[in-house]
Amino acid sequence: MTKTKIASYAWVGALCLLVLLRFWLVSCHALNGSGEAPHDAGLFFRLAVNLINGNWLGNYDSLILAKGPVYSLWMALVYRLNLPLLLAQQILYTAACLIFALSLKPLIKNRFWLGLLFLALLFNPMSYSGGIGAAARIIRGGIYISLTLLVLAGAIGLLARADHPNRSKIFWSLLLGFSLPLFWMTREEGIWLLPSVVLLVGAAAFLYGFTGARRILSYWPFIMPLVLTVSLIGAVSAVNYRYYGYWGVVDMKAPGFQSAYGALGRVKHENWKPDIPVPVDVRRKLYRISSKFAEFEDIMEGDFF
């Protein structure tokens, strides 16, 4: 065995030991989540139980489509795999860090620097901090960072291999095509990542075409992520339509909901407060002029609020 191979094995061994150290650092935490929290842990628990029982997300109510279904699907999957939720999320994050580092391999050929990049991501304190950190609570942040890394890894992997044969792009195209819709359906503000994805994939397609004349069908590695994203989001929307009569992922993105919320937000406040979009003085005005909105008065002004 040559010295180079020995050094390579030693470096891989050191990385494995540091991964074990990462898992040990997290092992002192316990995921916190109350089933009585109707908008967070309690909601995710309820949706996951319905999924496990084969009842999709359950009977429709005001919260059933309030948040994307991916985290509840993740919880149901982890339950079926008989894994602790915290361990599963740390495995996912570790894999995402590794894949992100490997996406840059054509650009960073030195394995030592790739390893350092992997470790820098792996030991990011935000990924295993306690207190209010995502690592300590049953919230969507437990997988959101990992999905973000996977989406970027897929896009960067395509760009870094733009001048490579298309067979080398298959993994990265599939990775982007599956991780992007999962990312999109985990939280509702996923649009913030789209500019980066569009720029990276667009640059990859441009560089691919710039290297020579190409047939349109040969651009499939850059088109397939879009097809998979639309297909998966459409599949979830179709299931929601079957169960609830609503075509979409979350009902707060429905045109009617956004129109009504926008109308409420345009009413002038007596004492404007930026953190309260529809304060009590606005609601009282609306109760007097809108018979339909007045139907919500007992709910809006009840003990719950």
Solvent accessible surface area in square Angstrom, and as a share of the most:
residue,aa,sasa,rsa
1,M,164,0.73
2,T,82,0.48
3,K,180,0.76
4,T,97,0.56
5,K,115,0.49
6,I,92,0.47
7,A,61,0.48
8,S,20,0.13
9,Y,135,0.51
10,A,63,0.49
11,W,60,0.21
12,V,80,0.46
13,G,31,0.30
14,A,38,0.30
15,L,30,0.15
16,C,71,0.43
17,L,124,0.61
18,L,57,0.28
19,V,29,0.17
20,L,117,0.58
21,L,75,0.37
22,R,1,0.00
23,F,47,0.19
24,W,171,0.60
25,L,55,0.28
26,V,3,0.02
27,S,76,0.49
28,C,106,0.64
29,H,45,0.20
30,A,72,0.56
31,L,36,0.18
32,N,93,0.48
33,G,40,0.38
34,S,59,0.38
35,G,56,0.54
36,E,160,0.72
37,A,33,0.25
38,P,64,0.40
39,H,82,0.37
40,D,53,0.27
41,A,5,0.04
42,G,9,0.09
43,L,1,0.01
44,F,2,0.01
45,F,75,0.31
46,R,88,0.32
47,L,0,0.00
48,A,5,0.04
49,V,79,0.45
50,N,27,0.14
51,L,28,0.14
52,I,39,0.20
53,N,108,0.55
54,G,62,0.60
55,N,62,0.32
56,W,35,0.12
57,L,2,0.01
58,G,4,0.04
59,N,128,0.66
60,Y,121,0.46
61,D,55,0.28
62,S,97,0.63
63,L,39,0.19
64,I,0,0.00
65,L,1,0.00
66,A,16,0.13
67,K,32,0.14
68,G,1,0.01
69,P,1,0.01
70,V,8,0.05
71,Y,0,0.00
72,S,0,0.00
73,L,62,0.31
74,W,42,0.15
75,M,17,0.08
76,A,10,0.08
77,L,91,0.45
78,V,5,0.03
79,Y,134,0.51
80,R,154,0.56
81,L,103,0.51
82,N,137,0.70
83,L,68,0.34
84,P,84,0.53
85,L,31,0.16
86,L,24,0.12
87,L,68,0.34
88,A,5,0.04
89,Q,3,0.01
90,Q,8,0.04
91,I,80,0.40
92,L,36,0.18
93,Y,11,0.04
94,T,19,0.11
95,A,42,0.33
96,A,0,0.00
97,C,0,0.00
98,L,83,0.41
99,I,35,0.18
100,F,27,0.11
101,A,3,0.02
102,L,74,0.37
103,S,0,0.00
104,L,29,0.15
105,K,103,0.44
106,P,27,0.17
107,L,115,0.57
108,I,55,0.28
109,K,161,0.68
110,N,78,0.40
111,R,139,0.51
112,F,95,0.40
113,W,148,0.52
114,L,12,0.06
115,G,4,0.04
116,L,67,0.33
117,L,47,0.24
118,F,10,0.04
119,L,24,0.12
120,A,69,0.54
121,L,37,0.19
122,L,0,0.00
123,F,48,0.20
124,N,52,0.27
125,P,89,0.56
126,M,127,0.57
127,S,11,0.07
128,Y,46,0.18
129,S,38,0.25
130,G,29,0.28
131,G,66,0.63
132,I,153,0.78
133,G,7,0.07
134,A,22,0.17
135,A,4,0.03
136,A,4,0.03
137,R,89,0.32
138,I,14,0.07
139,I,36,0.18
140,R,16,0.06
141,G,17,0.17
142,G,14,0.13
143,I,4,0.02
144,Y,27,0.10
145,I,61,0.31
146,S,2,0.01
147,L,10,0.05
148,T,19,0.11
149,L,20,0.10
150,L,18,0.09
151,V,0,0.00
152,L,39,0.19
153,A,0,0.00
154,G,0,0.00
155,A,0,0.00
156,I,27,0.14
157,G,0,0.00
158,L,0,0.00
159,L,47,0.24
160,A,9,0.07
161,R,22,0.08
162,A,4,0.03
163,D,97,0.50
164,H,67,0.30
165,P,74,0.47
166,N,30,0.15
167,R,184,0.67
168,S,42,0.27
169,K,0,0.00
170,I,73,0.37
171,F,105,0.44
172,W,19,0.07
173,S,0,0.00
174,L,69,0.34
175,L,25,0.12
176,L,2,0.01
177,G,0,0.00
178,F,95,0.40
179,S,5,0.03
180,L,18,0.09
181,P,0,0.00
182,L,68,0.34
183,F,1,0.00
184,W,63,0.22
185,M,6,0.03
186,T,0,0.00
187,R,78,0.29
188,E,40,0.18
189,E,73,0.33
190,G,1,0.01
191,I,118,0.60
192,W,126,0.44
193,L,4,0.02
194,L,53,0.27
195,P,79,0.49
196,S,47,0.30
197,V,10,0.05
198,V,96,0.55
199,L,131,0.65
200,L,37,0.18
201,V,21,0.12
202,G,39,0.38
203,A,41,0.32
204,A,0,0.00
205,A,25,0.19
206,F,135,0.56
207,L,78,0.39
208,Y,10,0.04
209,G,23,0.22
210,F,156,0.65
211,T,74,0.43
212,G,34,0.33
213,A,114,0.88
214,R,100,0.37
215,R,192,0.70
216,I,131,0.67
217,L,143,0.71
218,S,21,0.13
219,Y,46,0.18
220,W,89,0.31
221,P,0,0.00
222,F,17,0.07
223,I,80,0.41
224,M,49,0.22
225,P,6,0.04
226,L,115,0.57
227,V,82,0.47
228,L,36,0.18
229,T,14,0.08
230,V,95,0.55
231,S,60,0.39
232,L,55,0.27
233,I,38,0.19
234,G,21,0.20
235,A,52,0.40
236,V,18,0.10
237,S,4,0.03
238,A,43,0.33
239,V,51,0.29
240,N,0,0.00
241,Y,124,0.47
242,R,194,0.71
243,Y,89,0.34
244,Y,38,0.14
245,G,53,0.51
246,Y,46,0.18
247,W,156,0.55
248,G,12,0.12
249,V,19,0.11
250,V,5,0.03
251,D,33,0.17
252,M,72,0.32
253,K,75,0.32
254,A,18,0.14
255,P,112,0.71
256,G,54,0.52
257,F,102,0.43
258,Q,102,0.45
259,S,74,0.48
260,A,58,0.45
261,Y,111,0.42
262,G,25,0.24
263,A,48,0.37
264,L,41,0.20
265,G,40,0.38
266,R,181,0.66
267,V,36,0.21
268,K,166,0.71
269,H,24,0.11
270,E,119,0.54
271,N,113,0.58
272,W,179,0.63
273,K,112,0.47
274,P,95,0.60
275,D,132,0.69
276,I,74,0.38
277,P,67,0.42
278,V,20,0.12
279,P,13,0.08
280,V,60,0.34
281,D,26,0.14
282,V,0,0.00
283,R,38,0.14
284,R,142,0.52
285,K,61,0.26
286,L,18,0.09
287,Y,22,0.08
288,R,180,0.66
289,I,139,0.70
290,S,35,0.22
291,S,97,0.63
292,K,136,0.58
293,F,30,0.12
294,A,35,0.27
295,E,115,0.52
296,F,97,0.40
297,E,72,0.32
298,D,125,0.65
299,I,111,0.56
300,M,52,0.23
301,E,73,0.33
302,G,29,0.27
303,D,154,0.80
304,F,150,0.63
305,F,149,0.62
